[in-house]
Amino acid sequence: MFGRFFFTLVWVFISVQAFSQVDDDATEKTKTLYANLKAIQNAPFFLFGQEFFNSFQYSSGSAHGDETYSDCFSVTGAHPAVLGSDFHYYLDKSATERSYHTEAVKWAYQQGLAITFDWHLSGKGTTTYEYREATKDLVDNIVAFPDGEDRQWFFGELDKVIAIINNDLVVDDERIPFVFRPFHEMNGGWFWWGTQATTAANYKLLYQLTVEYVKERTTSVLFCWSPNTPTNFNYYPGDEFVDVLGLDAYEINTTSFRQNMALIADHAQANNKVAVFSESGFRNDGTNGDMASMYWKDTIIPAIVDDPSGKAIKIAWVLTWINASWSVPYVPHPASSTVAKQSFMDFKNLSYTIFSDEVQNMYEPWMIVAAPQELGEQKKDIKIFPVPAHTTFTIQLEGFVEPARISIYDMTGKVVFETEMDGNELTLAVDDLPASGIYLVRAIDRSKSISKKLIIQR
């Protein structure tokens, strides 16, 4: 299973103007982020992400101020490629914690990683985002009474978030592009915007109102809609209000997950949108976290990769929740068992998963990505290095018996370049490959062959 590659023709250079985007006035970097997410969605791999990966850790009950640290990095030597954050932690926590999360987002952006924000907005007059009797009419009042107190309260909360976007989430005088995922899991009853509190029709009006208000006041936001399972398009606010479609599902059942994700992926493909697996993880492990850590290789990978329809892998990322002492360790940490750490390392080293050490800048209009070696091939390695100008790339072999042969295949399986290596290093011009796209680089000697994927975008 783990050594298989998909030989489907996928071109990853797409003009950013080709994408139907909610905000026509979005910045070029925001459009580029959207284009790159679309490219990854159509490739045979996905980004791995985690909520607050560099401002929480499992050994601490509170946020920390070292944005260069993550539990993921301590185990694998790489951070997740997607950082999840939450405006709740900006508006309802201390100024110090807010600054930690802000610096964490800035740092992730400077590394070229993708960023997404959800928002556990506390209901009016409460300190909780959960459904309460006091907020049972809040959505209905917001959408029904433009001059009412509830609408004005809601706009006031949006203004606070917009001020953060425009004033705090800024690097080198540029706003940080991100995917905004407001009012998620609306088809469950646990939030004040969920099924206990309002109708599908009024939920859609709330979401639409939010998008219109935000996009008129900032230009760095992509908008994500993410139900929980079962996927229910009765709550879908419409393509003119959604850039990204997500799915939230924990402790997944393979059959159910594929059915629900297929609905998300099909709609994204048919309507020129991006699909993501917006939340997942294993929450029912209160002991040492081994099951939570092994969930990724043992459950997520087979569910996505072995889907016979090929739809489950049509996603840009998979994101998991927070590592903290008041939570379960969704990814392993320094005190995790050797078994848990190795399982997660195996997951990280698969050709299907992309972490921070493999993804190039998500805000540049093209990228080269080389995947790690396939599982079980620790004795030999191919390393692929793009040069700063991105005009050439170098293939470096380790542990091969000379002479080794290098073959480069396009995603139809056609050989587009082949040579016998003279030594262990070969530098090729990007223009030596016939077009932008996804390629498979294979090194062979008399004892073994291994492969890596290569993305070329011009």
C-alpha positions in Angstrom: 0.0 0.0 0.0 2.6 2.5 1.1 4.8 2.2 -2.0 2.1 2.8 -4.5 2.1 6.0 -6.6 -0.9 7.4 -8.6 -0.1 7.8 -12.3 -2.7 10.4 -13.0 -1.8 13.4 -15.1 -1.9 16.4 -12.9 -0.7 19.9 -13.9 0.1 22.1 -11.0 0.9 25.4 -12.8 -2.4 27.2 -13.0 -2.9 31.0 -13.4 -4.3 32.5 -10.2 -6.9 34.2 -12.3 -8.4 30.9 -13.3 -9.8 30.4 -9.8 -13.3 31.4 -8.8 -12.7 33.3 -5.6 -15.1 35.0 -3.2 -13.1 38.2 -2.8 -12.2 39.6 -6.2 -10.1 42.3 -4.5 -7.9 39.8 -2.6 -4.2 40.4 -2.6 -2.0 38.6 -5.1 -0.5 36.5 -2.3 -3.9 35.5 -1.2 -4.8 34.4 -4.7 -1.4 32.6 -5.0 -2.2 30.7 -1.7 -5.5 29.7 -3.2 -3.9 28.5 -6.4 -1.2 26.5 -4.6 -3.8 24.8 -2.4 -5.7 23.9 -5.5 -2.5 22.4 -7.0 -1.9 20.3 -3.9 -5.5 19.2 -3.8 -5.0 17.7 -7.3 -1.7 16.0 -6.5 -1.3 12.5 -4.9 -0.4 13.9 -1.5 -1.6 16.4 1.1 -0.3 18.9 3.7 -0.4 17.9 7.4 -1.5 20.5 9.8 -2.2 21.1 13.5 -4.1 23.7 15.6 -1.7 25.9 17.5 1.3 23.7 16.8 3.9 26.3 17.8 2.2 28.0 20.7 0.9 25.0 22.7 2.7 21.8 23.7 1.6 18.7 25.6 3.9 19.3 28.6 2.2 22.6 29.4 -1.3 23.7 30.3 -0.8 27.2 28.8 0.5 28.8 25.6 4.3 29.3 25.4 6.3 32.0 23.7 8.7 30.0 21.6 7.2 30.0 18.1 10.0 27.9 16.7 9.1 24.9 18.9 6.5 22.2 18.3 5.9 18.7 19.6 5.8 17.6 16.0 9.3 19.0 15.4 10.7 17.5 18.6 9.7 14.0 17.2 10.1 14.3 13.5 12.5 17.2 12.9 9.8 19.1 11.0 6.8 21.2 11.8 3.3 20.7 10.3 2.9 22.4 7.0 -0.4 24.1 8.1 -0.9 26.1 11.2 -4.4 26.3 12.7 -5.3 29.3 14.9 -8.5 30.6 16.5 -9.7 34.1 17.1 -11.3 33.0 20.4 -7.8 32.8 21.8 -7.2 36.4 20.7 -10.4 37.9 22.0 -11.0 35.9 25.2 -7.5 35.3 26.5 -4.8 37.4 28.1 -2.8 40.0 26.2 0.3 37.8 26.7 -1.3 34.7 25.2 -2.6 36.7 22.3 0.9 37.9 21.6 2.2 34.4 21.6 -0.4 33.3 19.1 0.2 36.3 16.9 4.0 35.8 16.8 3.4 32.1 16.0 1.2 33.0 13.0 3.8 35.5 11.8 6.6 33.0 12.1 4.7 30.3 10.2 3.9 32.8 7.5 7.6 33.7 7.2 8.4 30.0 6.8 5.9 29.9 3.9 3.4 27.6 5.7 -0.3 27.7 5.1 -2.5 29.2 7.9 -6.1 28.7 8.8 -8.3 30.3 11.5 -11.5 29.0 13.0 -13.5 31.1 15.5 -15.1 29.7 18.7 -17.0 32.9 19.2 -18.6 33.2 22.6 -22.3 34.0 22.5 -23.6 37.4 23.4 -23.8 37.8 27.2 -21.9 34.6 27.9 -18.4 33.3 28.1 -18.9 30.2 26.0 -19.4 29.3 22.4 -21.5 26.3 23.4 -25.3 26.2 23.0 -27.1 27.8 25.9 -30.7 28.7 26.6 -29.5 32.4 26.7 -28.3 32.2 23.1 -31.0 30.1 21.5 -32.4 33.0 19.5 -29.1 34.8 18.8 -28.6 33.7 15.2 -32.3 34.3 14.3 -32.1 37.8 15.8 -28.8 38.7 14.1 -30.2 37.8 10.6 -33.7 39.1 11.1 -33.2 42.5 12.7 -30.6 44.7 11.0 -30.9 47.5 13.5 -31.3 45.2 16.5 -28.9 44.9 19.5 -27.8 41.4 18.5 -26.8 42.5 15.0 -24.8 45.4 16.4 -23.1 43.1 18.9 -22.2 40.7 16.1 -20.7 43.4 13.9 -18.8 44.7 17.0 -17.2 41.2 17.3 -16.4 41.1 13.6 -14.8 44.5 13.9 -12.5 43.2 16.6 -11.4 40.3 14.3 -11.0 42.6 11.3 -8.7 44.8 13.4 -6.6 41.8 14.2 -6.4 40.8 10.6 -5.5 44.3 9.3 -3.2 45.5 12.2 -1.7 42.5 13.9 -1.4 39.8 11.3 1.0 41.9 9.2 4.6 41.2 8.1 6.6 43.7 6.2 3.5 45.9 5.7 1.6 43.1 4.1 -1.4 41.3 5.6 -0.9 37.6 6.1 -3.2 35.6 3.8 -5.2 32.8 5.5 -8.2 30.5 5.3 -11.0 31.7 7.7 -13.3 28.9 8.9 -16.2 30.6 10.8 -19.2 28.8 12.3 -18.0 25.3 11.7 -19.8 22.1 12.6 -23.2 23.9 12.1 -25.0 20.6 11.5 -24.4 19.5 15.1 -26.1 20.9 18.1 -23.3 21.9 20.4 -22.6 25.5 19.2 -24.9 28.5 19.5 -25.0 28.6 15.7 -25.9 24.9 15.4 -29.1 22.8 15.0 -30.5 23.4 18.5 -30.4 27.1 18.0 -31.4 27.9 14.4 -32.6 26.7 11.0 -30.4 25.8 8.0 -31.8 28.9 6.2 -30.9 31.3 9.0 -27.5 29.7 9.4 -26.8 30.3 5.8 -27.8 34.0 6.2 -25.4 34.3 9.2 -22.5 32.9 7.2 -23.3 35.1 4.2 -23.5 38.1 6.4 -20.1 37.3 7.9 -18.4 36.9 4.5 -19.9 40.1 3.1 -18.9 42.1 6.1 -15.3 40.7 6.3 -14.5 40.9 2.6 -15.5 44.6 2.4 -13.0 45.4 5.1 -9.9 43.3 4.4 -8.3 41.6 1.4 -6.3 38.7 2.8 -9.0 36.1 3.6 -10.2 32.9 1.9 -13.5 31.6 3.4 -14.0 28.0 4.5 -17.3 26.1 5.2 -16.9 22.9 7.3 -19.7 20.7 8.5 -19.2 17.7 10.7 -20.4 14.3 9.6 -22.8 13.5 8.0 -22.1 16.1 5.3 -25.2 18.2 4.9 -25.4 20.6 2.0 -28.7 22.0 3.3 -26.4 24.3 5.3 -24.2 25.3 2.4 -24.2 29.1 2.0 -23.5 29.0 -1.7 -20.4 29.1 -4.0 -20.2 32.9 -4.0 -19.5 32.8 -0.3 -17.1 29.8 -0.1 -13.5 29.3 -1.3 -12.7 26.1 0.7 -14.9 23.2 1.7 -13.9 21.2 4.7 -15.0 18.2 6.8 -14.7 17.7 10.5 -14.6 14.0 11.6 -12.8 12.4 14.5 -12.1 8.7 15.1 -13.2 8.1 11.6 -14.9 5.0 10.2 -13.4 4.4 6.8 -16.6 3.7 4.9 -18.5 6.6 6.4 -15.5 9.0 6.0 -15.1 8.2 2.3 -18.8 8.8 1.7 -18.8 12.1 3.4 -15.5 13.3 2.0 -16.6 12.3 -1.5 -19.5 14.8 -1.3 -17.0 17.6 -0.2 -14.4 16.7 -2.9 -17.0 16.3 -5.6 -18.4 19.7 -5.0 -15.0 21.3 -4.8 -13.9 19.7 -8.1 -17.2 20.6 -9.9 -17.2 24.2 -8.7 -13.5 25.1 -8.8 -13.1 25.2 -5.0 -10.6 23.6 -2.6 -11.4 20.6 -0.4 -9.7 20.0 3.0 -10.1 17.6 5.9 -10.5 20.4 8.3 -10.4 18.6 11.6 -9.5 15.0 12.7 -7.8 13.1 15.4 -8.2 10.4 18.0 -9.6 11.8 21.2 -10.4 8.7 23.2 -6.9 8.0 24.6 -6.5 9.2 28.1 -3.4 7.2 28.9 -0.1 7.7 27.0 -1.4 8.9 23.7 -0.1 6.0 21.7 -3.4 5.4 19.9 -3.8 9.1 19.1 -0.3 9.1 17.6 -0.7 5.9 15.6 -4.1 7.0 14.2 -2.4 8.8 11.4 -0.6 5.9 9.8 -3.0 3.2 10.8 -6.3 4.8 10.1 -6.0 8.1 8.2 -3.6 6.9 5.5 -5.5 3.7 4.5 -8.8 5.6 4.5 -7.5 8.3 2.2 -4.9 6.5 0.0 -6.8 3.2 -0.5 -10.1 4.9 -1.4 -11.0 3.1 -4.6 -12.9 6.1 -6.0 -9.7 8.3 -5.6 -11.8 11.1 -4.1 -10.6 11.0 -0.5 -7.1 12.2 -1.5 -8.5 15.2 -3.5 -7.8 17.4 -0.5 -5.2 20.1 0.2 -4.6 19.3 3.9 -5.5 17.2 7.0 -5.5 19.2 10.3 -5.6 17.9 13.8 -6.3 19.6 17.1 -4.2 21.1 20.0 -1.5 19.3 22.0 -1.9 20.5 25.5 -2.0 19.0 29.0 -5.8 19.6 29.1 -6.2 17.8 25.8 -5.1 14.5 24.4 -1.7 14.4 22.5 -3.0 14.4 18.9 0.6 14.0 17.8 3.4 12.5 19.8 5.6 14.6 22.1 9.0 14.1 23.7 7.6 11.8 26.5 5.6 9.6 24.1 6.5 6.0 23.7 9.0 4.8 21.1 6.2 3.0 19.3 4.0 6.1 19.1 7.0 8.2 17.8 8.0 5.7 15.2 4.4 5.3 13.9 4.2 9.1 13.4 7.6 9.2 11.8 6.5 6.5 9.4 3.4 8.6 8.6 5.6 11.7 8.1 8.0 9.8 5.8 5.3 8.5 3.4 5.1 9.9 -0.1 1.6 11.1 0.6 2.3 13.5 3.4 3.9 16.9 3.3 5.4 18.6 6.4 7.3 21.9 6.7 10.6 20.5 5.5 9.0 19.5 2.2 6.7 22.4 1.3 8.0 25.5 -0.4 6.6 29.0 0.1 2.8 28.8 -0.2 2.7 32.5 -1.1 5.0 32.3 -4.1 3.4 31.6 -7.5 5.3 28.4 -8.0 7.1 25.8 -5.9 9.3 22.7 -6.1 8.5 20.0 -3.6 10.4 16.8 -3.1 8.9 14.0 -1.0 10.8 12.0 1.6 11.9 8.5 0.9 9.3 5.8 0.9 8.6 3.7 4.0 11.1 1.0 4.7 13.9 2.4 2.5 16.1 3.8 5.2 19.4 2.5 3.7 19.3 4.4 0.4 18.1 7.9 -0.2 17.5 10.4 -3.0 17.8 14.1 -2.1 16.5 16.8 -4.4 17.5 20.4 -3.9 16.1 23.4 -5.8 18.5 26.3 -6.2 17.5 29.7 -4.9 16.7 30.9 -8.5 14.6 27.8 -9.1 16.1 27.3 -12.5 17.9 24.1 -11.7 17.6 21.3 -9.3 20.2 18.8 -8.0 19.6 15.1 -7.4 21.9 13.6 -4.8 22.1 9.8 -4.1 23.2 8.3 -0.8 24.1 4.6 -0.4 23.8 3.6 -4.0 26.3 1.3 -5.8 27.8 3.1 -8.9 26.8 3.3 -11.6 23.2 4.1 -10.7 20.5 5.0 -13.2 18.2 8.0 -12.8 14.8 8.0 -14.6 12.2 10.7 -14.4 8.6 9.8 -15.2 5.7 12.1 -15.8 2.4 11.1 -14.1 1.3 9.1 -17.1 4.3 6.8 -16.5 6.2 8.1 -19.6 10.0 8.4 -19.2 10.9 12.0 -19.9 14.6 11.9 -18.8 17.0 9.1 -18.2 20.7 8.8 -17.6 23.4 6.8 -15.9 24.9 8.7 -13.0 28.6 9.5 -13.1 29.1 9.8 -9.3 26.4 10.5 -6.8 25.2 14.0 -7.9 23.4 15.3 -10.9 22.2 18.8 -11.6 19.4 19.4 -14.2 17.8 22.5 -15.5 14.1 22.9 -14.8 13.7 23.5 -18.6 15.0 20.0 -19.2 11.6 18.7 -18.2 8.9 19.2 -20.8 6.3 21.1 -18.7 5.2 22.1 -15.3 3.7 19.2 -13.5 4.3 16.3 -11.1 7.1 13.9 -11.8 8.5 10.7 -10.2 12.3 10.5 -9.9 13.6 7.0 -9.6 17.1 5.8 -8.8 18.1 2.2 -9.5 21.3 0.2 -8.9 21.8 -3.5 -9.0 20.3 -4.1 -5.6 17.3 -1.7 -5.3 15.3 1.2 -6.6 13.6 4.0 -4.7 11.5 6.9 -5.8 10.6 10.5 -4.9 8.0 12.8 -6.2 9.0 16.2 -7.7 6.7 19.1 -8.5 7.8 21.7 -11.0 5.9 24.9 -11.4 7.1 27.7 -13.6 
